[in-house]
């Protein structure tokens, strides 16, 4: 009966489909339902019906593109955060460090910040229930809820080790999408955009107006879209509208259902069509970030700098499935003014594969410059990606820098401004690392271990093992030197963590500017009028 109901629904939904395809759909759904029922009824071990179905659904959507996903009831809240940049809760990112959940980054203006809770504080109890041993996901689900409802937290404060019990009222938390903007050097403005959530374009507009008030001789603007994974299409279009004339077509979509194809043009008067503009992107700039950077490139409105972007030229829509679950599915591809689609066409483990230029079709910008489709937006000025030392990655992953900062800031007074955040006590950090018994394994060591296993399986000479031991001794000596050899990078990471503790998201964004070679390159280009203009010419 269950199978017949499903098949009937499918038949009604696909009346426009030809008979052969309709038959295949109905036949395979009936087979799927029968397999599902047989497994639940007769498989030798007990089966969780929900998990079994989830496995089948995931396998089905995973056979398509990486952006078509099933969103279960338990995942809806996380999806809302990524899609809308807001959620109902206490207002912080958390992580399990040791036995307890630790506040990693409170959000500005959240109930948690107003209650005086800081990064490094541990959540010991939620509504009288201990969090010891619980996962981050379990505690996160517990603290989220309907705005206006309350919960009681017992927190161990990092600053003094004392317990503090607070009653918090859940509120709608907005995660800042423009955490920092300002004049950074020689009359050049800078705006950081982290996500295309609601009001992103309004916040960018406001930031540009503030920059012009701050500096009447504003020479140019740097829009930082690095690590920006995208978001709302309408916000991307509105941001483009700030820099290009009204009535300019910036995006059009094409999909299976022709009636749903859309063309999007700018609807308002621009804010500034002449101000020199440099857009920074990297391999994590995706979707809406690629629309903005691609449109600025296609219309020769600004210079794109950095590394080739991610390559996501697909449009997703979310459909409700009942029981508070949804499916996010790709319904069309988007194209930018030159007519190109920047969607990657090859994937490996869910990530785009870098496509050589000779396999990409060529298009023309407004001024006749050649640009390529497929595989992301290629910058006009390519910059080498910043290198992160292996030891720094491991210090971050093992929470060494986070824990050191928590310990280091005890008893210290908050600086009067972000610019005053400085760290000048590297020897104290080295001592902290030594006492923490920090150890890590390099990729070289992993490869050596794999090779040693192969040698043992093939029963090769013992002399090779002696060679490996000597090599391991040399690697250990290099690892001991790694902390001091990368002092500058580690100090920058500590200062970034300190700035985030003191000034939250604004401090985090500001600290990224320090010693940023890509920012410096962008400033130099803005100030070099001849070079800037020559890039945008045919």
VOKOLMAR-104140 format. One record per residue (C-alpha): residue in one letter; x, y, z. Coordinates in Angstrom, 1 decimal. Layout:
% residues N
{atom "a", {X, Y, Z}} ...
% end
This chain:
% residues 538
{atom "x", {0.0, 0.0, 0.0}} {atom "x", {2.9, 2.3, 0.9}} {atom "x", {4.5, 1.7, -2.4}} {atom "x", {1.3, 2.4, -4.3}} {atom "x", {0.8, 5.7, -2.5}} {atom "x", {4.3, 6.9, -3.5}} {atom "x", {4.0, 5.7, -7.1}} {atom "x", {0.6, 7.5, -7.4}} {atom "x", {2.1, 10.7, -6.1}} {atom "x", {5.0, 10.4, -8.6}} {atom "x", {2.6, 9.8, -11.4}} {atom "x", {0.6, 12.9, -10.6}} {atom "x", {3.8, 15.0, -10.4}} {atom "x", {5.2, 13.9, -13.8}} {atom "x", {2.3, 14.2, -16.1}} {atom "x", {4.4, 16.1, -18.6}} {atom "x", {7.1, 13.5, -18.8}} {atom "x", {7.1, 11.1, -21.7}} {atom "x", {5.6, 7.6, -21.0}} {atom "x", {8.9, 5.7, -21.2}} {atom "x", {10.6, 7.9, -18.6}} {atom "x", {7.5, 7.9, -16.4}} {atom "x", {7.5, 4.1, -16.4}} {atom "x", {11.1, 3.9, -15.4}} {atom "x", {10.5, 6.4, -12.5}} {atom "x", {7.5, 4.5, -11.2}} {atom "x", {9.1, 1.1, -11.6}} {atom "x", {12.3, 2.0, -9.8}} {atom "x", {10.5, 3.8, -6.9}} {atom "x", {8.5, 0.6, -6.4}} {atom "x", {11.6, -1.5, -6.4}} {atom "x", {13.3, 0.8, -4.0}} {atom "x", {10.3, 0.7, -1.6}} {atom "x", {10.3, -3.1, -1.7}} {atom "x", {14.0, -3.4, -1.0}} {atom "x", {13.6, -1.0, 1.9}} {atom "x", {10.8, -3.0, 3.4}} {atom "x", {12.5, -6.4, 2.9}} {atom "x", {15.7, -5.1, 4.6}} {atom "x", {13.7, -3.8, 7.6}} {atom "x", {11.7, -7.0, 7.9}} {atom "x", {14.3, -9.7, 7.3}} {atom "x", {17.9, -8.5, 7.6}} {atom "x", {19.8, -10.6, 10.2}} {atom "x", {20.7, -7.6, 12.4}} {atom "x", {18.4, -4.9, 13.8}} {atom "x", {18.3, -1.9, 11.4}} {atom "x", {17.6, 1.8, 12.2}} {atom "x", {14.9, 2.6, 9.5}} {atom "x", {15.8, 6.3, 9.6}} {atom "x", {19.5, 5.7, 9.2}} {atom "x", {19.0, 3.2, 6.4}} {atom "x", {16.8, 5.6, 4.4}} {atom "x", {19.3, 8.4, 5.1}} {atom "x", {22.1, 6.3, 3.6}} {atom "x", {20.0, 5.7, 0.5}} {atom "x", {19.1, 9.3, 0.1}} {atom "x", {22.7, 10.5, 0.6}} {atom "x", {23.9, 8.0, -2.0}} {atom "x", {21.3, 9.2, -4.5}} {atom "x", {22.1, 13.0, -4.1}} {atom "x", {25.9, 12.4, -3.9}} {atom "x", {25.8, 10.8, -7.3}} {atom "x", {25.0, 14.3, -8.7}} {atom "x", {26.9, 17.4, -7.8}} {atom "x", {28.4, 18.4, -4.4}} {atom "x", {25.8, 21.1, -3.8}} {atom "x", {22.6, 18.9, -4.1}} {atom "x", {22.0, 17.7, -0.5}} {atom "x", {19.3, 16.3, 1.7}} {atom "x", {18.8, 18.3, 4.9}} {atom "x", {17.3, 16.3, 7.7}} {atom "x", {15.4, 17.8, 10.6}} {atom "x", {18.4, 17.8, 12.8}} {atom "x", {20.4, 19.7, 10.2}} {atom "x", {17.9, 22.4, 9.4}} {atom "x", {19.2, 24.9, 12.0}} {atom "x", {22.8, 24.5, 10.8}} {atom "x", {21.6, 25.1, 7.2}} {atom "x", {19.8, 28.2, 8.3}} {atom "x", {23.0, 29.6, 9.8}} {atom "x", {25.0, 29.0, 6.6}} {atom "x", {22.2, 30.3, 4.3}} {atom "x", {20.9, 33.3, 6.4}} {atom "x", {23.8, 34.1, 8.7}} {atom "x", {21.5, 34.0, 11.7}} {atom "x", {20.1, 31.6, 14.2}} {atom "x", {18.3, 31.5, 17.5}} {atom "x", {20.6, 30.8, 20.4}} {atom "x", {23.2, 32.3, 22.7}} {atom "x", {25.6, 33.7, 20.1}} {atom "x", {28.9, 31.9, 19.9}} {atom "x", {30.9, 29.3, 18.1}} {atom "x", {31.9, 26.5, 20.5}} {atom "x", {34.3, 23.5, 20.4}} {atom "x", {35.1, 20.6, 22.6}} {atom "x", {38.5, 21.1, 24.2}} {atom "x", {39.4, 18.5, 26.8}} {atom "x", {36.3, 17.2, 28.6}} {atom "x", {34.1, 20.2, 28.2}} {atom "x", {32.6, 22.4, 25.5}} {atom "x", {34.6, 25.7, 25.3}} {atom "x", {33.4, 29.1, 24.0}} {atom "x", {35.7, 29.7, 21.0}} {atom "x", {34.3, 32.9, 19.5}} {atom "x", {31.3, 34.9, 20.9}} {atom "x", {29.4, 37.0, 18.4}} {atom "x", {29.2, 40.8, 18.8}} {atom "x", {25.9, 41.9, 20.4}} {atom "x", {24.8, 38.4, 21.4}} {atom "x", {23.2, 37.5, 24.8}} {atom "x", {26.4, 35.6, 25.7}} {atom "x", {28.6, 38.7, 25.3}} {atom "x", {26.1, 40.9, 27.2}} {atom "x", {26.3, 38.4, 30.0}} {atom "x", {30.1, 38.8, 30.2}} {atom "x", {31.0, 35.3, 28.9}} {atom "x", {34.3, 35.3, 27.0}} {atom "x", {36.3, 33.1, 24.7}} {atom "x", {38.1, 30.3, 26.7}} {atom "x", {35.2, 30.0, 29.2}} {atom "x", {34.0, 26.4, 29.6}} {atom "x", {30.3, 25.4, 29.6}} {atom "x", {30.0, 23.0, 32.5}} {atom "x", {26.3, 22.6, 32.7}} {atom "x", {23.2, 23.5, 30.6}} {atom "x", {19.9, 23.6, 32.5}} {atom "x", {21.5, 21.6, 35.3}} {atom "x", {22.8, 18.8, 33.0}} {atom "x", {26.5, 18.2, 32.8}} {atom "x", {28.2, 18.7, 29.5}} {atom "x", {31.2, 16.5, 30.4}} {atom "x", {31.9, 14.1, 27.6}} {atom "x", {29.2, 15.5, 25.3}} {atom "x", {30.0, 16.3, 21.7}} {atom "x", {30.0, 19.8, 20.3}} {atom "x", {26.9, 18.9, 18.2}} {atom "x", {25.0, 17.7, 21.3}} {atom "x", {25.6, 20.9, 23.3}} {atom "x", {25.0, 23.1, 20.3}} {atom "x", {21.6, 21.5, 19.7}} {atom "x", {20.8, 21.9, 23.4}} {atom "x", {21.5, 25.7, 23.6}} {atom "x", {19.6, 26.6, 20.4}} {atom "x", {15.9, 27.3, 20.6}} {atom "x", {13.1, 29.7, 20.1}} {atom "x", {13.9, 33.4, 20.7}} {atom "x", {12.6, 34.6, 24.1}} {atom "x", {13.0, 31.2, 25.8}} {atom "x", {15.6, 30.9, 28.6}} {atom "x", {18.3, 28.5, 29.6}} {atom "x", {20.7, 28.3, 32.5}} {atom "x", {24.4, 28.0, 31.9}} {atom "x", {27.0, 27.1, 34.5}} {atom "x", {30.3, 28.4, 33.1}} {atom "x", {33.9, 28.1, 34.4}} {atom "x", {35.6, 31.4, 33.6}} {atom "x", {39.0, 31.3, 32.0}} {atom "x", {40.0, 34.6, 33.5}} {atom "x", {39.8, 33.5, 37.2}} {atom "x", {38.8, 29.8, 37.3}} {atom "x", {35.6, 30.6, 39.1}} {atom "x", {32.2, 29.1, 38.4}} {atom "x", {29.5, 31.5, 37.1}} {atom "x", {25.8, 30.6, 36.7}} {atom "x", {23.8, 32.8, 34.3}} {atom "x", {20.3, 32.8, 32.9}} {atom "x", {20.3, 33.6, 29.2}} {atom "x", {17.4, 34.5, 27.0}} {atom "x", {17.8, 33.1, 23.5}} {atom "x", {17.7, 35.7, 20.8}} {atom "x", {18.0, 35.9, 17.0}} {atom "x", {21.7, 36.1, 16.4}} {atom "x", {23.0, 38.0, 13.4}} {atom "x", {26.6, 37.0, 12.4}} {atom "x", {28.3, 40.1, 11.0}} {atom "x", {28.9, 39.9, 7.2}} {atom "x", {31.1, 43.1, 7.1}} {atom "x", {33.2, 42.8, 10.2}} {atom "x", {35.7, 45.5, 9.3}} {atom "x", {36.2, 48.5, 7.0}} {atom "x", {38.6, 51.4, 7.1}} {atom "x", {41.3, 53.4, 5.5}} {atom "x", {44.4, 51.2, 5.6}} {atom "x", {47.1, 53.2, 3.8}} {atom "x", {47.6, 56.2, 1.5}} {atom "x", {43.9, 57.1, 1.1}} {atom "x", {43.0, 53.5, 0.1}} {atom "x", {39.8, 52.0, 1.6}} {atom "x", {39.3, 48.4, 2.6}} {atom "x", {36.1, 46.4, 3.2}} {atom "x", {36.0, 42.8, 4.3}} {atom "x", {32.9, 40.8, 3.3}} {atom "x", {32.7, 37.3, 4.8}} {atom "x", {29.4, 36.1, 3.5}} {atom "x", {26.5, 37.1, 1.3}} {atom "x", {23.8, 37.1, 4.0}} {atom "x", {20.8, 39.5, 4.2}} {atom "x", {21.8, 43.2, 4.2}} {atom "x", {25.3, 42.5, 2.9}} {atom "x", {24.8, 45.0, 0.1}} {atom "x", {23.4, 47.6, 2.5}} {atom "x", {26.4, 47.1, 4.8}} {atom "x", {28.8, 47.5, 1.9}} {atom "x", {27.1, 50.7, 0.7}} {atom "x", {27.2, 52.1, 4.3}} {atom "x", {30.9, 51.2, 4.6}} {atom "x", {31.8, 53.0, 1.3}} {atom "x", {29.9, 56.1, 2.3}} {atom "x", {31.7, 56.1, 5.7}} {atom "x", {35.1, 55.7, 4.0}} {atom "x", {34.3, 58.7, 1.8}} {atom "x", {33.4, 60.7, 4.8}} {atom "x", {36.6, 59.6, 6.6}} {atom "x", {38.8, 60.5, 3.6}} {atom "x", {37.6, 63.0, 1.1}} {atom "x", {40.6, 62.1, -1.1}} {atom "x", {39.7, 58.4, -1.3}} {atom "x", {42.0, 56.9, -4.0}} {atom "x", {40.4, 53.5, -4.4}} {atom "x", {38.8, 50.6, -2.7}} {atom "x", {39.8, 47.0, -1.9}} {atom "x", {36.9, 44.5, -1.6}} {atom "x", {38.1, 41.4, 0.2}} {atom "x", {36.2, 38.3, -0.9}} {atom "x", {38.9, 35.8, 0.2}} {atom "x", {37.5, 32.7, 2.0}} {atom "x", {33.9, 34.0, 1.2}} {atom "x", {31.9, 30.9, 0.3}} {atom "x", {29.0, 32.9, -1.2}} {atom "x", {25.3, 33.2, -0.2}} {atom "x", {22.3, 35.0, -1.5}} {atom "x", {22.2, 35.8, -5.2}} {atom "x", {20.2, 39.0, -4.7}} {atom "x", {22.9, 40.4, -2.4}} {atom "x", {25.5, 39.7, -5.1}} {atom "x", {23.5, 41.5, -7.7}} {atom "x", {22.9, 44.5, -5.3}} {atom "x", {26.7, 44.7, -4.6}} {atom "x", {27.4, 44.7, -8.3}} {atom "x", {24.8, 47.5, -8.6}} {atom "x", {27.0, 49.7, -6.3}} {atom "x", {29.7, 49.9, -9.0}} {atom "x", {27.9, 49.6, -12.3}} {atom "x", {25.1, 51.6, -14.0}} {atom "x", {21.4, 50.9, -13.6}} {atom "x", {19.9, 48.5, -16.2}} {atom "x", {23.1, 46.5, -16.7}} {atom "x", {22.6, 42.8, -17.1}} {atom "x", {24.9, 41.1, -14.6}} {atom "x", {23.6, 37.5, -14.3}} {atom "x", {21.3, 35.1, -16.2}} {atom "x", {20.3, 31.6, -15.3}} {atom "x", {19.6, 28.6, -17.5}} {atom "x", {18.1, 25.3, -16.5}} {atom "x", {16.0, 22.3, -17.5}} {atom "x", {12.7, 24.2, -17.1}} {atom "x", {12.9, 27.0, -19.6}} {atom "x", {10.0, 28.9, -17.9}} {atom "x", {12.2, 29.3, -14.9}} {atom "x", {15.2, 30.9, -16.7}} {atom "x", {15.8, 34.4, -15.4}} {atom "x", {17.8, 37.5, -16.4}} {atom "x", {19.0, 39.8, -13.6}} {atom "x", {19.9, 43.4, -14.2}} {atom "x", {20.8, 46.2, -11.8}} {atom "x", {17.7, 48.1, -10.6}} {atom "x", {19.1, 51.1, -8.8}} {atom "x", {21.4, 54.1, -9.5}} {atom "x", {25.0, 53.1, -8.7}} {atom "x", {26.9, 54.5, -5.7}} {atom "x", {30.2, 55.0, -7.6}} {atom "x", {31.2, 53.9, -11.2}} {atom "x", {34.6, 55.6, -11.2}} {atom "x", {36.4, 54.7, -8.0}} {atom "x", {39.3, 52.3, -8.7}} {atom "x", {38.3, 48.9, -7.4}} {atom "x", {40.5, 45.8, -6.6}} {atom "x", {38.7, 42.6, -5.7}} {atom "x", {40.7, 40.0, -3.7}} {atom "x", {39.8, 36.3, -4.2}} {atom "x", {41.3, 32.9, -3.5}} {atom "x", {40.4, 29.3, -4.0}} {atom "x", {37.8, 29.5, -1.2}} {atom "x", {35.9, 32.3, -2.9}} {atom "x", {32.8, 30.7, -4.3}} {atom "x", {29.3, 31.2, -5.7}} {atom "x", {28.2, 34.8, -5.0}} {atom "x", {31.8, 35.8, -4.5}} {atom "x", {32.5, 34.6, -8.1}} {atom "x", {29.4, 36.5, -9.4}} {atom "x", {30.7, 39.8, -8.0}} {atom "x", {34.3, 39.2, -9.0}} {atom "x", {33.3, 37.8, -12.4}} {atom "x", {30.9, 40.7, -13.2}} {atom "x", {33.5, 43.3, -12.2}} {atom "x", {36.0, 41.5, -14.5}} {atom "x", {33.5, 41.0, -17.4}} {atom "x", {32.4, 44.7, -17.3}} {atom "x", {36.0, 45.9, -16.8}} {atom "x", {34.9, 47.7, -13.7}} {atom "x", {37.6, 46.5, -11.4}} {atom "x", {40.8, 44.4, -11.3}} {atom "x", {40.7, 40.9, -9.8}} {atom "x", {43.7, 39.8, -7.7}} {atom "x", {44.7, 36.6, -5.9}} {atom "x", {44.2, 33.0, -6.9}} {atom "x", {41.7, 31.3, -9.1}} {atom "x", {38.4, 31.0, -7.4}} {atom "x", {36.5, 27.8, -6.4}} {atom "x", {34.3, 27.3, -9.5}} {atom "x", {30.7, 27.2, -8.4}} {atom "x", {28.3, 28.3, -11.1}} {atom "x", {25.3, 26.4, -10.0}} {atom "x", {22.0, 27.7, -8.6}} {atom "x", {20.3, 25.8, -5.8}} {atom "x", {16.7, 25.9, -4.5}} {atom "x", {15.4, 24.4, -1.3}} {atom "x", {12.2, 22.4, -1.3}} {atom "x", {10.3, 21.4, 1.8}} {atom "x", {9.8, 17.6, 2.1}} {atom "x", {7.6, 17.5, 5.2}} {atom "x", {8.7, 16.5, 8.7}} {atom "x", {10.8, 19.6, 8.9}} {atom "x", {13.3, 18.2, 6.3}} {atom "x", {14.4, 19.7, 3.0}} {atom "x", {16.3, 19.0, -0.2}} {atom "x", {18.6, 21.5, -1.6}} {atom "x", {19.0, 20.8, -5.3}} {atom "x", {20.7, 22.3, -8.3}} {atom "x", {18.1, 23.8, -10.7}} {atom "x", {20.1, 25.8, -13.1}} {atom "x", {23.5, 27.3, -14.0}} {atom "x", {24.3, 31.0, -13.8}} {atom "x", {26.2, 33.0, -16.4}} {atom "x", {27.8, 36.4, -16.2}} {atom "x", {27.9, 39.3, -18.7}} {atom "x", {30.5, 37.8, -21.1}} {atom "x", {28.3, 34.7, -21.4}} {atom "x", {30.6, 32.4, -19.5}} {atom "x", {29.7, 30.0, -16.7}} {atom "x", {32.5, 29.6, -14.1}} {atom "x", {31.2, 26.1, -12.9}} {atom "x", {33.9, 23.5, -12.5}} {atom "x", {33.1, 20.4, -14.6}} {atom "x", {35.3, 17.9, -12.8}} {atom "x", {35.3, 16.8, -9.1}} {atom "x", {37.4, 14.7, -6.9}} {atom "x", {36.2, 13.8, -3.4}} {atom "x", {33.6, 16.5, -3.7}} {atom "x", {36.1, 19.2, -4.5}} {atom "x", {36.6, 20.9, -7.9}} {atom "x", {39.6, 19.7, -10.0}} {atom "x", {41.8, 22.4, -11.4}} {atom "x", {41.1, 22.6, -15.1}} {atom "x", {44.0, 23.6, -17.4}} {atom "x", {43.4, 26.8, -19.4}} {atom "x", {43.6, 25.0, -22.8}} {atom "x", {40.5, 23.0, -21.8}} {atom "x", {38.5, 26.2, -21.0}} {atom "x", {36.5, 28.2, -23.6}} {atom "x", {37.4, 31.8, -24.2}} {atom "x", {35.0, 34.8, -23.9}} {atom "x", {35.5, 38.6, -24.1}} {atom "x", {35.0, 41.3, -21.5}} {atom "x", {33.3, 44.6, -22.3}} {atom "x", {36.7, 46.0, -23.4}} {atom "x", {37.6, 42.9, -25.4}} {atom "x", {39.9, 41.2, -22.9}} {atom "x", {39.9, 37.4, -23.1}} {atom "x", {38.5, 35.6, -20.1}} {atom "x", {37.9, 31.8, -19.6}} {atom "x", {34.8, 29.8, -18.5}} {atom "x", {34.8, 26.7, -16.3}} {atom "x", {36.8, 26.2, -13.2}} {atom "x", {36.4, 29.5, -11.5}} {atom "x", {37.4, 33.1, -12.0}} {atom "x", {41.0, 33.5, -13.0}} {atom "x", {42.4, 36.8, -11.5}} {atom "x", {43.8, 39.5, -13.7}} {atom "x", {46.8, 39.7, -11.4}} {atom "x", {47.8, 36.3, -10.1}} {atom "x", {49.4, 36.2, -6.6}} {atom "x", {51.1, 33.3, -5.0}} {atom "x", {48.9, 31.8, -2.3}} {atom "x", {50.2, 32.6, 1.2}} {atom "x", {52.1, 29.6, 2.8}} {atom "x", {51.0, 28.3, 6.2}} {atom "x", {53.8, 26.5, 7.9}} {atom "x", {53.0, 22.9, 8.9}} {atom "x", {53.9, 23.6, 12.6}} {atom "x", {51.4, 26.5, 12.7}} {atom "x", {48.6, 24.3, 11.2}} {atom "x", {49.3, 21.7, 13.9}} {atom "x", {49.5, 24.3, 16.7}} {atom "x", {46.0, 25.6, 15.7}} {atom "x", {44.5, 22.1, 15.3}} {atom "x", {45.8, 21.0, 18.7}} {atom "x", {44.4, 24.2, 20.3}} {atom "x", {47.8, 25.2, 21.5}} {atom "x", {47.5, 28.8, 20.3}} {atom "x", {44.0, 29.1, 21.7}} {atom "x", {44.9, 27.7, 25.1}} {atom "x", {48.0, 29.8, 25.3}} {atom "x", {46.1, 33.0, 24.6}} {atom "x", {43.5, 32.0, 27.2}} {atom "x", {46.3, 31.6, 29.8}} {atom "x", {48.3, 34.6, 28.6}} {atom "x", {45.5, 37.2, 28.8}} {atom "x", {44.6, 36.4, 32.5}} {atom "x", {44.8, 39.6, 34.4}} {atom "x", {45.6, 41.7, 31.4}} {atom "x", {43.6, 44.9, 30.6}} {atom "x", {41.8, 45.3, 27.3}} {atom "x", {43.7, 47.8, 25.0}} {atom "x", {41.9, 51.1, 24.1}} {atom "x", {42.1, 50.3, 20.3}} {atom "x", {42.6, 47.3, 18.0}} {atom "x", {45.8, 48.9, 16.7}} {atom "x", {47.3, 48.5, 20.2}} {atom "x", {47.0, 44.7, 20.2}} {atom "x", {50.6, 43.4, 20.2}} {atom "x", {52.3, 40.3, 21.3}} {atom "x", {56.0, 40.6, 22.4}} {atom "x", {56.6, 37.6, 24.6}} {atom "x", {57.5, 34.8, 22.3}} {atom "x", {59.7, 33.1, 24.8}} {atom "x", {56.7, 32.6, 27.1}} {atom "x", {54.9, 30.9, 24.2}} {atom "x", {57.9, 28.6, 23.6}} {atom "x", {57.9, 27.6, 27.3}} {atom "x", {54.1, 27.0, 27.1}} {atom "x", {54.6, 24.7, 24.1}} {atom "x", {57.3, 22.7, 25.8}} {atom "x", {55.2, 22.2, 29.0}} {atom "x", {52.2, 21.2, 26.9}} {atom "x", {54.1, 18.2, 25.4}} {atom "x", {53.0, 19.3, 22.0}} {atom "x", {53.7, 16.7, 19.3}} {atom "x", {52.7, 16.5, 15.7}} {atom "x", {53.4, 14.3, 12.6}} {atom "x", {54.4, 15.8, 9.3}} {atom "x", {53.2, 14.6, 5.9}} {atom "x", {56.8, 13.5, 5.3}} {atom "x", {56.7, 11.2, 8.4}} {atom "x", {53.4, 9.7, 7.2}} {atom "x", {54.9, 8.9, 3.8}} {atom "x", {57.9, 7.4, 5.5}} {atom "x", {55.7, 5.2, 7.7}} {atom "x", {53.8, 4.0, 4.6}} {atom "x", {57.1, 3.2, 2.8}} {atom "x", {58.4, 1.3, 5.9}} {atom "x", {55.3, -0.9, 5.9}} {atom "x", {55.8, -1.7, 2.3}} {atom "x", {59.5, -2.5, 2.9}} {atom "x", {58.5, -4.9, 5.7}} {atom "x", {55.8, -6.5, 3.6}} {atom "x", {58.4, -7.1, 0.8}} {atom "x", {61.0, -8.2, 3.4}} {atom "x", {63.7, -6.0, 2.0}} {atom "x", {67.1, -5.2, 3.6}} {atom "x", {67.4, -4.2, 7.3}} {atom "x", {69.9, -1.6, 6.2}} {atom "x", {67.0, 0.4, 4.9}} {atom "x", {65.5, 0.6, 8.4}} {atom "x", {68.7, 2.1, 9.7}} {atom "x", {68.5, 4.7, 6.9}} {atom "x", {65.0, 5.5, 8.0}} {atom "x", {66.0, 5.9, 11.7}} {atom "x", {68.7, 8.3, 10.7}} {atom "x", {66.2, 10.3, 8.6}} {atom "x", {63.7, 10.3, 11.4}} {atom "x", {66.4, 11.8, 13.7}} {atom "x", {67.0, 14.6, 11.3}} {atom "x", {63.3, 15.3, 10.9}} {atom "x", {62.9, 15.4, 14.7}} {atom "x", {65.8, 18.0, 14.9}} {atom "x", {64.0, 20.1, 12.2}} {atom "x", {60.7, 19.9, 14.1}} {atom "x", {62.4, 21.2, 17.2}} {atom "x", {63.7, 24.2, 15.3}} {atom "x", {60.3, 24.8, 13.6}} {atom "x", {58.7, 26.8, 16.4}} {atom "x", {61.5, 29.4, 16.4}} {atom "x", {62.0, 29.3, 12.6}} {atom "x", {58.3, 30.3, 12.2}} {atom "x", {58.2, 32.9, 15.0}} {atom "x", {56.8, 35.7, 12.8}} {atom "x", {53.8, 33.5, 11.6}} {atom "x", {53.1, 32.3, 15.1}} {atom "x", {53.2, 35.8, 16.5}} {atom "x", {50.7, 36.9, 13.9}} {atom "x", {48.4, 34.0, 14.8}} {atom "x", {48.6, 34.8, 18.5}} {atom "x", {47.8, 38.5, 17.8}} {atom "x", {44.9, 37.5, 15.7}} {atom "x", {43.5, 35.4, 18.5}} {atom "x", {44.1, 38.2, 21.0}} {atom "x", {42.4, 40.8, 18.8}} {atom "x", {39.4, 38.4, 18.5}} {atom "x", {39.2, 38.0, 22.2}} {atom "x", {39.3, 41.8, 22.8}} {atom "x", {37.3, 43.1, 19.8}} {atom "x", {35.4, 40.1, 18.5}} {atom "x", {34.8, 39.9, 14.8}} {atom "x", {36.0, 43.4, 14.1}} {atom "x", {39.3, 42.6, 15.8}} {atom "x", {39.6, 39.3, 13.9}} {atom "x", {39.1, 41.0, 10.5}} {atom "x", {41.5, 43.9, 11.3}} {atom "x", {44.3, 41.7, 12.5}} {atom "x", {44.2, 39.8, 9.2}} {atom "x", {45.4, 43.0, 7.6}} {atom "x", {48.7, 43.0, 9.4}} {atom "x", {51.6, 41.8, 7.3}} {atom "x", {49.3, 40.7, 4.5}} {atom "x", {51.3, 40.7, 1.3}} {atom "x", {48.1, 40.5, -0.9}} {atom "x", {46.7, 43.6, 0.7}} {atom "x", {49.9, 45.4, 0.1}} {atom "x", {49.9, 44.4, -3.5}} {atom "x", {46.4, 45.6, -3.9}} {atom "x", {47.2, 49.0, -2.4}} {atom "x", {50.2, 49.4, -4.7}} {atom "x", {48.0, 48.6, -7.8}} {atom "x", {45.3, 51.1, -6.7}} {atom "x", {47.9, 53.8, -6.4}} {atom "x", {49.5, 53.0, -9.7}} {atom "x", {47.0, 54.6, -12.1}} {atom "x", {48.8, 53.6, -15.3}} {atom "x", {49.2, 50.0, -14.4}} {atom "x", {45.6, 49.7, -13.1}} {atom "x", {44.2, 51.2, -16.3}} {atom "x", {46.4, 49.2, -18.6}} {atom "x", {45.1, 45.9, -17.1}} {atom "x", {41.5, 46.9, -17.9}} {atom "x", {42.3, 47.8, -21.5}} {atom "x", {42.0, 45.4, -24.4}} 
% end
